């Protein structure tokens, strides 16, 4: 009313000319402009500065408030307050029940009322205890489906301005009917949710006024405990066997989530634990306190009984197997009794607990790795060209260190039906399948089992061929290789809980020592020439490889290549053929063949020369993708490279065993030749053919003669043969013959009647192995041999000497050794004189010297003058 009056007064006051009335008070603008011709108009006061305007407004406001305030206080505010209470909601954050009795329980409640305007401060006072009803359903009358379960007295709830209506109070919940409350508690324990209805008369204090007799009637939807759903096992321990063979003690620590805001003090709780049909035993938790909205940690202890029923043993076996394999087994807990104070039961709690059926997932809190370590004594890997991707494996001894989560008597006596997967770089490669493993031994006090793996197939997975190749290369070229062992095997075990069949899982990594060919130094021994063709020589050899790993690789027929260095020349010697390549742990003397076929003739000849004299060669043995007919071994063969030493013949053979030659003094001095035969040894087990022999013979460093023979003759295998008769061409100069008569013969007088002379020789021999030219392997050998014994006989005869006595000397005063009368007759012809007695060696050597001088008179004369 007041605004309307003020508005009307304002309309009258808006006349700029101060007149009152209606439209007649306004003049026509044209006439006004006509009346006042100047720019200055009369001054008028604004309406809000006039007294009449404010008196009218005050009267209007007093009339309005006199009507509105009573209406607000006695009609609008109570109805508004009730409406707010009706539209508000109550949320119980937590309600914990302690000290439960038959007719009461202490509660601590934390709640909030949502929907009250936050602008004002307020207080809520309960005129009477809050009545609590359990809403069970709508199919029955209200008195049946909403029975009253109890009541509780709440104190004043205060709310500050601009804050929530939150409160925390402790009070006593009075139970109306213990039997009914037991039924409710049973539903509260088992259900996912339940519904309460609370009623009360309240007074509300707001904006300085008390609003009485408001009704509080709220439905509260609360979460139940869902039979302890989502229970989680934190630890599952069997600390020891039970006394008297009754079974095994058990300790379980579990986390029970509580989705409900309701908590409860349960005290001592007993639960029977079962599998599907097997009764395991009774477990007890003490001082159990469920807190609303929070997880509770329970420690349950008791005993698992020894099982004798076959079905119960099967279920027990499955439980242990699943637990070891990190797979859940569902056990079931049935409440047996509850003692809130540890001594006396409370009927309504007992009703709830006895009806509670818990689902207990027996699962390790963290994934278990039962097999901590595996020790493999050996691992045999065998492949064939026909099935390159289905190798077989075997082991004479595998030991596994096992870490069981239980401390009960357990002995694994047998393993069978294994499922074992070998992996590399986290890629499963192949599954090892064996119908029967050898019986195992177990020592669980030392936490290990041992068994052997019979020859079993391991098919390589189609998508793992590359990974398998990398594993082979790692085993061959690295100091170690890490493999993954996954799978399981069934076993028979005797335990304090009864005999069980359990499956032992394998999930571990194993570092295995590799072969490491890169640092391997194979020993080549027993190299002999076995046979030859025109194109190559076949050498038998023993290749000894030391394998530091546990792997045995059966690769079948293998062809490798060998490169060697001789006198600065490096060339491919040929191929190494190993008919049955089997590399086992430890020393491996492998029989092989070398096809010796260098492409460089100079290298070939140098190799044979050095080989015969016992020189060792630096060599390298390597493979390629075609080294093995087993295609799955191609990666390991391509990476194979070995450094080796190829030994020469040891001891180095003496090819020239000896010789014999004879001549006369006359022939010796005349044609400068000794006819000779030599005994030649063949160090090879195959026939050796000699075709050319060019040699120089020396005695104590002084050239003695040269041999040049072009004649083919064989020497029997590993034997000695005598060569045909050939001539040793000796030097024909004066110096050589003076050396003979002044040095050689005086020190070897025995040759005049026949004696052995030790000489040195260097030779170049053209020979073929295992056949003549055209069928044997040809090589040219540079050979030197010292201390060769030659039987030499020089007859005491000048037959065939043929001195040139017809030559005259211009200088008759030429003297030789002071015996001038013995050298020339009256006509100036030289005279040698009579041959001395052969028994007088001194005279005979002097006579030979004069013969040389007479044969070379000019050289002799110069030699005499130079002296």
C-alpha positions in Angstrom: 0.0 0.0 0.0 2.8 2.4 0.9 4.6 2.1 -2.4 1.4 2.7 -4.3 0.7 5.9 -2.4 4.2 7.1 -2.8 4.0 6.3 -6.5 0.8 8.3 -6.9 2.2 11.3 -5.0 5.2 11.2 -7.2 3.1 11.4 -10.3 1.5 14.6 -9.0 4.8 16.1 -8.0 6.4 15.5 -11.4 4.6 18.7 -12.8 7.5 21.0 -13.6 5.3 24.0 -13.1 4.1 23.3 -9.6 0.4 23.0 -10.5 -1.9 20.3 -9.3 -4.7 18.6 -11.0 -5.1 16.6 -14.1 -4.5 17.3 -17.7 -5.9 20.9 -17.4 -2.9 21.9 -15.4 -0.7 21.4 -18.4 -0.5 24.2 -21.0 0.0 23.7 -24.7 3.7 24.0 -25.4 3.1 26.4 -28.3 1.2 28.8 -26.0 3.8 28.5 -23.3 6.5 29.3 -25.7 4.4 32.2 -26.8 3.8 33.4 -23.3 7.5 33.2 -22.2 9.7 34.5 -25.0 12.9 34.5 -23.0 15.2 31.4 -22.3 14.8 31.6 -18.5 12.0 29.6 -16.8 10.7 29.7 -13.1 12.6 27.4 -10.5 10.6 24.4 -9.1 11.7 22.2 -6.0 12.2 18.4 -6.7 9.4 16.2 -5.3 11.6 14.3 -2.8 12.5 17.7 -1.0 8.9 18.5 -0.3 7.4 17.7 3.2 4.1 16.7 1.9 5.7 13.8 -0.1 7.4 12.3 3.0 4.4 12.5 5.3 2.3 10.6 2.8 5.1 7.8 2.5 5.4 7.3 6.3 1.6 6.9 6.8 1.5 4.3 4.0 4.4 2.3 5.5 2.9 2.2 9.0 -0.4 0.8 7.7 1.5 -1.9 5.5 3.7 -3.1 8.4 0.8 -3.3 10.8 -0.8 -5.8 8.5 2.2 -7.8 7.2 4.3 -8.5 10.3 1.7 -10.5 12.2 1.0 -12.4 9.1 4.7 -13.2 8.6 5.3 -14.2 12.2 2.2 -16.3 12.8 1.4 -17.7 9.5 4.1 -17.5 6.9 7.2 -18.4 8.9 5.8 -21.6 10.6 4.5 -22.9 7.4 7.8 -22.0 5.6 9.8 -23.7 8.4 7.7 -26.9 8.1 8.0 -26.8 4.4 11.8 -26.5 4.7 11.9 -29.4 7.2 9.8 -31.5 4.9 11.9 -30.8 1.8 15.2 -31.2 3.7 17.1 -34.5 3.9 19.1 -36.1 6.6 22.3 -38.0 5.9 23.9 -40.2 8.5 27.6 -40.2 7.9 28.5 -42.6 10.6 26.7 -44.4 13.4 28.8 -46.7 15.5 27.2 -49.1 18.0 29.2 -50.0 21.1 28.5 -51.9 24.4 25.5 -53.8 22.9 23.0 -55.2 25.4 19.8 -57.1 24.9 17.6 -53.9 25.1 20.0 -51.1 24.3 23.2 -50.2 22.5 25.4 -47.1 22.8 25.7 -45.2 19.6 27.8 -42.4 18.3 26.1 -40.7 15.4 27.5 -38.2 12.9 24.9 -36.7 10.6 24.1 -33.7 8.5 20.7 -32.1 7.5 20.7 -30.9 3.9 18.3 -28.3 2.5 18.2 -25.7 5.3 19.0 -22.2 4.0 22.5 -21.3 5.0 21.8 -17.6 5.3 20.4 -17.8 8.9 21.7 -19.3 12.1 19.3 -21.8 13.6 18.9 -24.5 16.3 16.8 -27.6 16.3 15.5 -28.9 19.6 13.9 -32.4 19.9 10.8 -32.4 22.1 10.9 -36.2 22.3 13.1 -39.2 21.5 13.5 -39.9 17.8 11.5 -42.9 16.8 13.3 -45.3 14.4 11.2 -47.5 12.0 12.5 -50.3 9.8 10.8 -50.0 6.4 10.6 -53.6 5.2 8.4 -53.4 2.2 5.1 -52.1 0.7 3.2 -55.3 0.3 2.1 -55.4 4.0 0.2 -52.9 6.1 2.2 -50.0 7.5 2.3 -51.4 11.0 3.9 -54.5 9.6 6.2 -53.2 6.9 7.4 -50.3 9.1 7.8 -51.7 12.6 9.4 -49.6 15.2 12.9 -51.0 16.1 13.8 -48.4 18.7 14.3 -44.9 19.7 17.1 -42.5 20.7 17.3 -39.2 22.3 19.1 -36.4 20.5 20.2 -33.2 21.9 20.0 -29.7 20.4 21.4 -29.3 16.9 22.9 -26.0 16.2 23.6 -24.4 12.9 25.7 -21.3 12.3 24.9 -18.8 9.6 26.3 -19.7 6.2 27.2 -23.2 7.5 25.8 -26.7 7.2 23.6 -28.3 9.8 26.1 -30.9 10.9 26.2 -32.6 14.3 27.9 -35.4 16.2 26.2 -36.8 19.3 26.5 -39.8 21.6 23.4 -41.4 22.9 21.7 -44.6 23.8 19.6 -46.5 21.2 16.8 -48.2 23.1 15.8 -51.4 21.3 12.0 -51.9 21.2 12.0 -55.7 20.5 15.3 -57.7 20.6 13.8 -60.4 18.3 12.7 -57.8 15.8 16.0 -56.0 16.1 17.8 -59.3 15.5 15.8 -59.7 12.3 16.8 -56.1 11.3 20.4 -56.7 12.2 20.4 -59.8 10.1 19.2 -57.8 7.1 21.6 -55.0 7.9 24.5 -57.5 7.8 23.3 -59.3 4.6 21.7 -56.6 2.4 23.3 -54.1 0.2 21.0 -51.4 1.5 18.0 -50.9 3.9 15.6 -48.1 4.7 14.9 -46.4 8.0 12.2 -43.9 8.8 12.6 -41.5 11.7 10.0 -39.3 13.3 10.0 -36.7 16.1 8.5 -33.4 17.2 11.0 -30.5 17.1 11.3 -26.8 17.9 13.3 -24.6 15.6 14.9 -21.4 16.8 15.6 -19.0 13.9 15.9 -15.2 13.5 15.2 -14.7 17.2 11.9 -16.6 17.2 11.0 -20.1 18.4 8.9 -22.1 16.0 7.4 -25.0 18.0 5.8 -28.3 17.2 7.3 -28.9 13.8 7.2 -32.5 12.6 10.4 -34.3 11.6 9.6 -37.3 9.4 12.4 -38.6 7.3 13.3 -41.7 5.3 16.9 -42.7 5.5 18.3 -45.0 2.8 21.4 -46.7 4.3 24.0 -49.1 2.9 24.2 -52.5 4.5 27.3 -54.6 5.1 26.5 -57.0 2.2 27.7 -60.1 4.0 31.2 -58.6 4.2 31.4 -58.5 0.4 34.7 -57.6 -1.2 36.6 -59.1 1.7 40.3 -59.1 0.9 42.8 -61.6 2.2 46.0 -59.7 3.4 47.9 -62.7 4.6 47.1 -66.4 4.6 49.6 -68.3 6.7 49.9 -71.8 8.0 52.5 -71.3 10.7 52.8 -75.0 11.7 51.3 -78.4 11.9 48.5 -78.9 14.4 49.3 -81.1 17.5 48.6 -84.8 17.3 48.4 -84.8 13.5 45.0 -83.1 13.6 45.8 -80.8 10.6 47.5 -77.4 10.5 47.2 -74.2 12.3 46.0 -71.3 10.2 46.2 -67.5 10.5 44.4 -65.2 8.2 44.5 -61.5 8.1 41.6 -60.0 6.2 40.4 -56.5 5.3 36.6 -56.1 5.4 35.3 -53.0 3.7 32.2 -51.5 5.4 30.1 -49.6 2.8 27.5 -48.9 5.5 27.7 -45.9 7.9 26.7 -48.3 10.7 29.5 -49.8 12.8 29.3 -52.3 15.5 31.4 -53.7 18.3 31.3 -57.5 17.8 34.0 -58.6 20.3 34.9 -62.2 19.8 33.7 -63.7 16.5 33.8 -67.4 15.5 33.4 -68.5 11.9 33.3 -71.9 10.3 35.3 -72.0 7.0 34.3 -74.3 4.2 35.0 -75.0 0.6 32.3 -76.3 -1.8 31.6 -79.3 0.4 34.7 -79.7 2.6 34.6 -78.4 6.1 38.0 -76.8 6.7 37.8 -75.8 10.3 36.8 -73.0 12.7 38.6 -69.7 12.9 38.2 -67.0 15.6 38.7 -63.2 15.5 39.0 -61.2 18.8 38.2 -57.6 19.6 36.3 -57.1 16.4 35.1 -53.5 15.9 33.3 -52.6 12.7 33.6 -48.9 12.0 31.0 -47.2 9.8 32.3 -46.3 6.4 35.8 -47.8 7.1 37.6 -51.0 6.4 38.3 -53.2 9.3 41.3 -55.5 9.7 40.5 -58.9 11.1 43.0 -61.4 12.4 41.5 -64.8 12.3 43.2 -67.8 13.8 42.3 -71.4 14.1 42.9 -74.8 12.6 42.4 -76.5 9.2 41.4 -80.1 9.9 43.2 -83.0 8.3 41.0 -84.3 5.4 40.4 -87.9 4.6 37.3 -87.7 2.3 38.4 -88.0 -1.4 36.1 -85.2 -2.5 37.4 -83.0 0.3 41.0 -83.8 -0.6 40.3 -82.8 -4.2 38.9 -79.5 -3.1 41.9 -79.0 -0.8 44.3 -79.8 -3.6 42.5 -77.2 -5.8 42.7 -74.6 -3.1 46.5 -75.0 -2.6 47.1 -75.2 -6.4 45.1 -72.0 -7.0 46.8 -70.2 -4.2 50.3 -71.1 -5.5 49.2 -70.0 -9.0 47.8 -66.6 -7.8 44.3 -67.7 -8.8 41.4 -67.2 -6.4 39.6 -70.0 -4.6 36.2 -69.2 -3.1 35.9 -70.3 0.5 32.8 -69.7 2.6 32.5 -68.4 6.1 29.5 -69.1 8.2 29.1 -67.1 11.5 28.9 -69.4 14.5 28.9 -67.2 17.5 29.6 -63.6 18.6 30.5 -62.4 22.1 30.5 -58.6 22.2 32.3 -58.5 25.6 34.2 -61.7 24.9 32.1 -63.6 27.5 28.4 -63.2 27.0 26.3 -63.4 23.8 23.7 -60.8 22.8 20.7 -62.5 21.1 20.1 -59.9 18.4 23.8 -59.8 17.4 24.0 -63.6 17.5 21.0 -63.8 15.2 22.7 -61.5 12.7 26.1 -63.2 12.8 24.8 -66.7 12.6 22.9 -65.8 9.5 25.9 -64.1 7.9 27.5 -66.0 5.1 30.8 -64.6 3.9 32.4 -65.3 0.6 36.2 -65.5 1.2 38.4 -65.2 -1.9 41.6 -67.1 -1.0 44.1 -65.1 -3.1 47.6 -64.0 -2.2 47.7 -60.3 -1.5 50.5 -60.0 -4.0 51.3 -62.3 -6.9 53.4 -65.2 -5.7 56.5 -66.6 -7.3 56.7 -70.0 -5.9 59.8 -71.1 -7.8 62.5 -68.7 -6.7 65.4 -70.3 -8.5 66.0 -73.1 -10.9 69.3 -74.9 -11.3 69.6 -76.9 -14.5 72.5 -79.3 -14.6 72.4 -79.7 -18.4 70.0 -79.1 -21.2 70.3 -81.2 -24.4 68.8 -79.6 -27.5 68.5 -81.8 -30.6 67.2 -80.8 -34.0 66.9 -82.5 -37.4 66.6 -81.2 -40.9 63.3 -82.9 -41.3 61.8 -81.1 -38.2 63.9 -78.0 -37.7 61.3 -76.2 -35.6 60.4 -79.2 -33.4 63.6 -79.7 -31.4 63.7 -82.2 -28.5 65.1 -81.3 -25.1 66.3 -83.4 -22.2 68.0 -82.8 -18.9 69.5 -85.3 -16.4 69.0 -83.0 -13.5 66.8 -80.0 -12.7 66.5 -78.6 -9.2 64.1 -75.9 -8.2 64.3 -73.7 -5.1 60.7 -73.3 -3.9 59.3 -70.6 -1.5 56.0 -71.9 -0.2 53.7 -69.5 1.7 53.0 -72.3 4.2 55.1 -73.7 7.0 53.5 -77.1 7.1 55.0 -80.5 6.5 55.0 -81.0 2.8 56.9 -83.5 0.6 56.6 -83.6 -3.1 57.1 -87.2 -4.2 56.2 -87.3 -7.8 55.9 -84.9 -10.8 53.9 -85.6 -13.9 52.0 -84.0 -16.8 54.2 -80.9 -17.0 53.4 -77.8 -19.0 56.6 -76.0 -19.3 57.2 -73.0 -21.6 60.6 -71.7 -22.5 60.7 -67.9 -23.2 63.2 -65.3 -24.3 62.9 -61.6 -24.1 59.4 -62.1 -22.6 58.3 -63.9 -25.7 57.1 -67.5 -25.3 59.1 -69.6 -27.6 58.0 -73.2 -27.2 56.2 -75.6 -24.9 58.0 -78.6 -23.5 55.7 -81.5 -23.2 56.7 -84.7 -21.4 54.3 -87.5 -20.6 56.3 -88.6 -17.6 59.1 -87.0 -15.7 61.4 -89.0 -13.6 60.4 -89.3 -10.0 61.5 -86.3 -8.0 63.1 -85.9 -4.7 62.1 -83.1 -2.4 63.6 -81.6 0.7 61.2 -78.9 1.8 63.3 -78.2 4.9 65.8 -76.9 2.4 63.0 -75.7 0.0 63.9 -77.5 -3.1 62.8 -80.3 -5.4 64.8 -82.1 -8.0 63.8 -84.1 -11.1 65.0 -85.1 -14.5 63.5 -84.3 -17.9 63.3 -87.2 -20.4 63.7 -86.5 -24.1 60.7 -84.4 -24.9 59.6 -82.4 -27.9 59.5 -78.6 -27.7 57.7 -77.3 -30.8 58.7 -73.7 -31.5 55.8 -71.4 -31.9 55.1 -70.1 -35.4 55.4 -66.5 -34.3 58.6 -67.1 -32.2 61.0 -68.3 -34.9 63.0 -65.0 -34.8 63.1 -65.0 -31.0 64.3 -68.6 -31.0 67.1 -67.6 -33.4 68.1 -64.7 -31.1 68.2 -67.1 -28.1 70.5 -69.4 -30.0 72.8 -66.6 -31.0 72.8 -65.3 -27.4 73.7 -68.8 -26.1 76.4 -69.1 -28.7 78.0 -65.6 -28.6 77.4 -64.3 -25.1 78.8 -65.1 -21.7 75.2 -65.6 -20.4 71.7 -65.7 -21.7 68.5 -65.2 -19.7 65.6 -67.4 -20.4 62.1 -67.4 -19.0 60.6 -70.6 -17.6 56.9 -70.5 -17.3 54.3 -73.2 -16.8 53.4 -75.8 -14.2 53.6 -79.4 -13.4 51.3 -81.7 -11.4 52.7 -83.3 -8.3 51.8 -85.6 -5.5 52.5 -84.2 -2.1 52.1 -85.6 1.4 51.0 -82.9 3.9 49.8 -82.6 7.4 46.4 -81.8 5.9 46.4 -85.1 4.0 47.7 -86.4 0.7 47.1 -83.8 -2.1 47.6 -83.5 -5.8 48.8 -80.0 -6.4 50.1 -78.1 -9.4 53.4 -76.4 -8.9 53.7 -73.2 -11.0 56.8 -72.1 -12.7 57.3 -68.4 -13.4 60.9 -67.4 -13.2 63.9 -66.2 -15.1 67.1 -68.2 -15.3 70.5 -66.8 -16.2 72.4 -69.5 -18.1 76.1 -69.4 -18.9 76.6 -69.1 -22.6 79.0 -70.9 -24.9 80.6 -67.6 -26.0 82.3 -68.7 -29.2 83.9 -65.3 -29.6 86.4 -66.1 -26.8 86.5 -69.9 -27.5 89.9 -71.2 -28.7 89.3 -74.6 -30.3 92.2 -77.0 -30.3 93.0 -78.7 -33.6 95.0 -81.9 -33.2 95.6 -85.1 -35.1 95.7 -83.4 -38.4 96.7 -86.0 -41.0 96.3 -86.2 -44.8 93.6 -88.9 -45.4 93.2 -88.7 -49.2 93.3 -86.3 -52.1 91.9 -85.5 -55.5 93.2 -83.2 -58.1 91.1 -80.4 -56.5 91.7 -80.8 -52.8 93.3 -82.7 -50.0 91.2 -84.3 -47.3 92.7 -83.7 -43.9 91.5 -85.6 -40.9 91.4 -83.4 -37.7 90.2 -83.5 -34.2 88.6 -80.2 -33.1 88.4 -79.9 -29.4 85.8 -77.3 -28.2 85.4 -76.5 -24.5 81.8 -75.6 -23.7 81.4 -73.7 -20.4 77.6 -73.7 -20.6 75.1 -76.3 -19.6 73.7 -76.5 -23.2 74.2 -79.5 -25.4 73.5 -78.7 -29.1 73.1 -81.5 -31.6 73.5 -79.8 -34.9 73.9 -82.8 -37.2 76.2 -82.4 -40.2 77.9 -79.0 -40.2 80.1 -77.3 -42.9 82.3 -74.4 -41.8 85.0 -72.4 -43.5 88.5 -71.9 -42.4 90.9 -69.0 -43.2 94.6 -69.0 -42.3 97.6 -66.7 -42.6 100.9 -68.0 -43.9 104.0 -65.8 -44.4 101.8 -62.7 -44.6 99.3 -64.3 -47.0 95.7 -64.8 -45.9 93.5 -67.1 -47.9 90.6 -69.5 -47.5 92.0 -72.9 -46.8 88.7 -74.6 -47.5 85.9 -76.2 -45.6 85.7 -77.9 -42.3 83.1 -80.8 -42.4 81.8 -82.1 -39.1 79.5 -85.1 -39.8 78.0 -85.2 -36.3 78.4 -81.9 -34.5 77.5 -82.3 -30.9 78.5 -79.6 -28.4 78.1 -80.8 -24.9 79.2 -79.1 -21.6 82.9 -79.5 -21.0 85.5 -80.8 -23.4 84.2 -81.8 -26.9 86.8 -83.6 -29.1 84.9 -83.5 -32.4 86.0 -85.5 -35.4 86.1 -83.4 -38.6 87.5 -83.2 -42.1 89.2 -80.3 -43.8 88.9 -80.0 -47.6 92.2 -78.2 -48.3 91.7 -76.2 -51.5 93.3 -72.8 -51.5 92.7 -70.7 -54.6 96.2 -69.1 -54.5 99.0 -71.5 -55.6 101.6 -69.4 -53.7 99.6 -69.7 -50.5 99.1 -73.4 -51.1 102.8 -74.1 -51.6 103.7 -71.9 -48.6 101.1 -73.7 -46.4 102.5 -77.2 -47.3 106.0 -76.0 -46.8 105.3 -74.6 -43.4 103.0 -77.5 -42.4 105.8 -80.1 -43.0 108.3 -78.2 -41.0 105.9 -77.9 -38.1 104.8 -74.2 -38.3 101.6 -73.2 -36.4 99.1 -71.0 -38.3 96.7 -68.4 -37.1 93.3 -69.4 -38.4 89.7 -68.3 -38.2 86.7 -70.7 -38.5 83.3 -69.3 -39.4 79.9 -70.4 -40.6 77.2 -69.1 -42.8 73.5 -69.6 -43.4 74.1 -72.8 -45.3 76.5 -74.3 -42.8 73.8 -76.6 -41.4 70.9 -78.3 -43.2 68.8 -77.5 -40.2 67.2 -74.1 -41.1 66.4 -73.2 -37.5 70.2 -73.2 -36.8 70.9 -70.6 -39.6 71.2 -67.7 -37.1 73.7 -69.4 -34.9 75.7 -70.6 -37.8 75.8 -67.1 -39.4 77.1 -65.7 -36.1 79.7 -68.4 -35.6 83.3 -67.3 -35.7 86.2 -69.0 -33.9 89.8 -68.1 -33.6 92.1 -71.1 -33.8 95.6 -72.3 -34.3 96.3 -74.8 -37.0 99.3 -76.8 -35.9 102.0 -78.1 -38.3 103.4 -81.6 -38.3 104.7 -82.3 -34.8 107.4 -83.5 -34.6 108.5 -82.1 -38.0 109.5 -85.0 -40.2 112.9 -85.6 -41.8 112.0 -86.2 -45.4 115.5 -87.2 -46.4 116.5 -90.2 -44.2 119.8 -90.8 -45.8 121.6 -91.6 -49.1 124.5 -93.4 -50.6 126.8 -92.6 -53.4 130.1 -93.9 -54.9 132.6 -92.8 -57.4 136.3 -92.9 -58.1 138.9 -90.3 -57.6 139.4 -90.0 -61.3 135.7 -89.6 -62.1 135.3 -87.3 -59.1 138.0 -85.1 -60.4 137.1 -85.4 -64.1 133.3 -85.1 -64.5 132.5 -83.4 -61.2 129.7 -85.8 -60.3 128.7 -88.3 -57.7 126.1 -90.9 -58.5 123.7 -91.0 -55.6 120.5 -92.6 -54.3 118.6 -91.2 -51.3 116.1 -92.7 -48.9 113.0 -90.4 -48.7 110.4 -90.7 -46.0 106.7 -90.1 -46.7 105.1 -88.7 -43.5 101.6 -89.0 -45.0 99.3 -92.0 -44.7 98.7 -91.7 -48.4 101.0 -92.3 -51.3 103.3 -89.4 -52.2 104.7 -89.0 -55.7 107.9 -87.1 -56.3 108.2 -85.4 -59.7 111.0 -82.8 -59.5 113.8 -82.4 -57.0 116.1 -79.4 -57.1 118.5 -79.2 -54.2 121.7 -77.7 -53.1 124.0 -79.6 -50.8 126.5 -78.0 -48.5 129.0 -79.3 -46.0 129.6 -77.0 -43.0 128.3 -74.1 -45.1 130.5 -74.7 -48.1 128.6 -75.6 -51.3 129.1 -79.2 -52.1 126.9 -79.9 -55.0 123.5 -79.5 -56.7 120.8 -81.9 -57.5 118.4 -81.5 -60.4 116.1 -84.4 -61.0 113.0 -84.5 -63.2 111.7 -88.0 -62.7 108.5 -89.3 -61.2 108.6 -92.0 -58.6 106.2 -92.9 -55.7 106.9 -93.2 -52.0 104.8 -95.6 -50.0 102.4 -94.2 -47.4 104.0 -93.6 -44.0 107.2 -95.3 -45.1 110.6 -94.9 -46.7 111.5 -95.6 -50.2 114.8 -95.3 -52.1 115.0 -92.9 -55.1 116.4 -93.9 -58.5 120.1 -93.3 -59.0 120.9 -89.7 -60.0 123.9 -87.6 -60.2 125.0 -84.9 -57.7 126.7 -82.2 -59.7 129.7 -80.8 -57.9 131.5 -77.6 -58.7 134.3 -78.0 -61.2 136.5 -75.1 -60.2 140.0 -75.0 -58.7 138.8 -73.5 -55.4 136.3 -76.3 -54.8 138.9 -79.0 -55.5 141.5 -77.4 -53.3 138.7 -77.3 -50.6 138.2 -81.0 -51.1 141.8 -82.0 -50.9 142.8 -79.6 -48.2 139.7 -79.5 -46.0 137.0 -82.0 -46.8 139.0 -85.1 -47.4 141.5 -84.6 -44.6 138.4 -84.5 -42.2 136.6 -87.3 -44.0 139.3 -89.7 -45.0 136.9 -92.5 -44.4 135.1 -91.7 -47.7 138.2 -93.1 -49.5 137.1 -96.5 -48.3 133.4 -95.6 -47.6 131.9 -93.5 -44.8 128.9 -91.4 -43.8 129.2 -87.7 -44.3 126.8 -85.3 -42.7 125.6 -82.6 -45.1 122.9 -79.9 -45.2 120.6 -79.4 -48.0 117.8 -77.0 -49.3 115.4 -78.3 -51.8 112.4 -77.5 -53.9 110.2 -80.5 -54.5 107.3 -80.9 -56.8 105.0 -83.6 -55.5 101.5 -84.9 -55.7 99.5 -86.4 -52.9 97.6 -89.7 -53.3 98.4 -90.2 -57.0 100.6 -89.1 -59.9 100.1 -85.9 -61.8 96.6 -85.8 -63.2 95.0 -87.7 -60.3 96.8 -86.5 -57.1 96.8 -83.0 -55.5 99.9 -81.1 -56.7 102.1 -78.8 -54.6 105.6 -77.4 -54.7 107.4 -77.6 -51.4 110.4 -75.6 -50.3 112.4 -77.8 -47.9 115.5 -77.5 -45.9 117.2 -80.2 -43.9 120.4 -80.2 -41.8 122.5 -83.0 -40.7 121.6 -85.4 -43.5 123.8 -88.5 -43.3 125.1 -89.6 -46.7 127.2 -92.7 -47.2 130.0 -91.8 -49.6 132.7 -93.9 -51.1 135.5 -92.5 -53.4 137.5 -95.3 -54.9 141.4 -94.8 -54.9 141.7 -94.8 -58.6 142.6 -92.2 -61.2 140.8 -94.0 -63.9 139.1 -91.5 -66.1 141.0 -88.6 -64.6 142.2 -87.2 -68.0 144.6 -84.5 -66.9 145.8 -82.2 -69.6 149.5 -83.1 -69.4 150.1 -82.0 -73.0 150.1 -78.3 -72.1 153.5 -76.7 -72.1 154.5 -73.9 -69.8 156.2 -70.8 -71.1 157.8 -70.2 -67.8 160.1 -73.0 -66.9 160.8 -71.4 -63.6 157.2 -72.1 -62.4 157.5 -74.0 -59.1 154.8 -75.9 -57.4 155.4 -76.8 -53.7 159.2 -76.9 -54.3 159.0 -80.3 -56.1 159.9 -78.9 -59.5 161.6 -82.0 -60.7 158.5 -84.0 -60.1 156.2 -81.8 -62.2 158.1 -81.3 -65.6 160.3 -83.6 -67.6 163.1 -82.5 -70.0 160.6 -81.6 -72.7 158.6 -79.4 -70.3 155.8 -81.9 -69.8 154.3 -82.2 -66.3 154.7 -85.4 -64.4 152.3 -86.4 -61.5 154.4 -89.1 -60.3 153.5 -92.5 -59.0 150.3 -93.1 -57.0 151.3 -93.5 -53.3 150.3 -96.4 -51.2 146.7 -96.1 -50.2 147.6 -96.8 -46.6 149.7 -93.6 -46.5 146.9 -91.0 -46.2 149.2 -88.1 -45.9 151.2 -89.0 -49.0 148.0 -89.8 -50.8 146.4 -86.4 -50.0 149.6 -84.7 -51.2 149.5 -86.7 -54.3 145.8 -85.7 -54.9 146.7 -82.1 -54.3 149.4 -82.3 -57.0 146.8 -83.8 -59.3 144.5 -80.8 -58.8 147.4 -78.4 -59.4 148.3 -80.2 -62.6 144.7 -80.1 -63.7 144.5 -76.3 -63.1 148.1 -75.2 -63.8 147.3 -71.6 -64.3 145.1 -71.3 -61.2 147.7 -73.3 -59.3 150.5 -71.0 -60.4 148.5 -67.9 -59.4 147.7 -69.4 -56.1 151.4 -70.2 -55.6 152.5 -66.6 -56.5 149.8 -65.1 -54.2 151.2 -67.1 -51.2 
